[in-house]
Amino acid sequence: MPKVREPLPADDRGDAPVRVLGVLAVRVGSTALGAAIGYLLLSYVLLPSIGLGNVDRVAQLGAHLQTPQDDAPRVVLLGNSITREGIDAGEVQSAAPPGWRVENHAVGGAGMLEQRLMLPKVLQTRPRVVVVSLDVFALALQNTLHPDKAYALAYASFVGAWPERWRQSGPPGVDEPLSDALLSPSFRQRLHFRTAPLVQLNETLRNAVVGNLRTEAIGDFTAPYQYLRPMGQRQLDRHLQTMRSDLHQVEPGALDAAETTLQAIIREIAAAGAVPLVVAAPVQPELRGDEAPILDRALAVARACIQPYGAIVVDAREILEAADFVDAVHANAGGRALYSRLVGRHVPPPTVDPP
């Protein structure tokens, strides 16, 4: 016999809608509370600590630059992964005149424009020498700034160090969507990185499969290199072919903009009372012919800055042999030591005042 639902007692029937609303309120409220807790955990616990590759490197560098600096005269290095892989700040410090403290602030994938966007915050820490690395990829990537990087620069407070005119109308060379990301409020920055846990999982799995990366190097500003062993010959051949193809597709307009940005970087370093030390990075021998026209142009721009801005210009393109590279563009341990010591030997004594 089917079970018959008993009617509510007469004195409780009027309270039924209230009870239903109460149950709904509890359930909806619990869901909202859970979402709020999840948002707070993501925003204030996960995001500041988990890895997002080069995005997390930006966040780590921003936090590092916020910490009080001692009074030791400092040399800082800007650049992309070629500088990050290729320069050990400890080796530079050993080869430089005594008294310097050297830090490698390079971030993978950073083109000339990105380096200029980072520069004001770096200069706030009052370095005495700023090393700017010249390589084809930093020049060719002048107009390439991924939205993740834009939001990361905002999240890591690089934007807060910008000149007021940049914050009012947007920085030079940045289109409107990226400018909007760079000037975004904090809640939008956190919302943009809501997938950070999944990205971290993917990064961990990739590192486990590749087995060739130092994952602890994200927050290292002395020896931030990641690659631990060289490519196999077949992989290297493919990498060289890809790099050569990419070089032939570089648009002249991008190089024109990059050279203008390079000149602005040198000028802004000098205006802050620091010495601009511009170094053309080592080039794998098989790519030297392909890269020469681009780097010759950039070196000419840098050399034109020697007299007005006191720039020091070093051409290190041919100091390494093929055996000194881990792949088509990045130095290995032996190449890193050679390149780092060369940079150190061109750092002026700390007692010399900038021009």
Stockholm file with secondary structure:
# STOCKHOLM 1.0

chainA/1-355         MPKVREPLPADDRGDAPVRVLGVLAVRVGSTALGAAIGYLLLSYVLLPSIGLGNVDRVAQLGAHLQTPQDDAPRVVLLGNSITREGIDAGEVQSAAPPGWRVENHAVGGAGMLEQRLMLPKVLQTRPRVVVVSLDVFALALQNTLHPDKAYALAYASFVGAWPERWRQSGPPGVDEPLSDALLSPSFRQRLHFRTAPLVQLNETLRNAVVGNLRTEAIGDFTAPYQYLRPMGQRQLDRHLQTMRSDLHQVEPGALDAAETTLQAIIREIAAAGAVPLVVAAPVQPELRGDEAPILDRALAVARACIQPYGAIVVDAREILEAADFVDAVHANAGGRALYSRLVGRHVPPPTVDPP
#=GR chainA/1-355 SS CCCCCCCCCGGGGGGHHHHHHHHHHHHHHHHHHHHHHHHHHIIIIITTTSCCTHHHHHHHHHHHHHSCCCSSCEEEEECSHHHHHHCCHHHHHHHSCTTCEEEECCCTTCCHHHHHHHHHHHHHTCCSEEEEEECHHHHHTTTCCCHHHHHHHHHTTSGGGSCHHHHHHCCTTCCHHHHHHHTCCHHHHHHHTTTHHHHHHHHHHHHHHHCCBCGGGGGCSSSCCCBCSCCCHHHHHHHHHHHHHHHTTCCHHHHHHHHHHHHHHHHHHHHTTCEEEEEECCCCGGGHHHHHHHHHHHHHHHHTTHHHHCCEEEECTTSCCGGGBSSSSCBCHHHHHHHHHHHHHTSCCTTSCCC
#=GC SS_cons         CCCCCCCCCGGGGGGHHHHHHHHHHHHHHHHHHHHHHHHHHIIIIITTTSCCTHHHHHHHHHHHHHSCCCSSCEEEEECSHHHHHHCCHHHHHHHSCTTCEEEECCCTTCCHHHHHHHHHHHHHTCCSEEEEEECHHHHHTTTCCCHHHHHHHHHTTSGGGSCHHHHHHCCTTCCHHHHHHHTCCHHHHHHHTTTHHHHHHHHHHHHHHHCCBCGGGGGCSSSCCCBCSCCCHHHHHHHHHHHHHHHTTCCHHHHHHHHHHHHHHHHHHHHTTCEEEEEECCCCGGGHHHHHHHHHHHHHHHHTTHHHHCCEEEECTTSCCGGGBSSSSCBCHHHHHHHHHHHHHTSCCTTSCCC
//
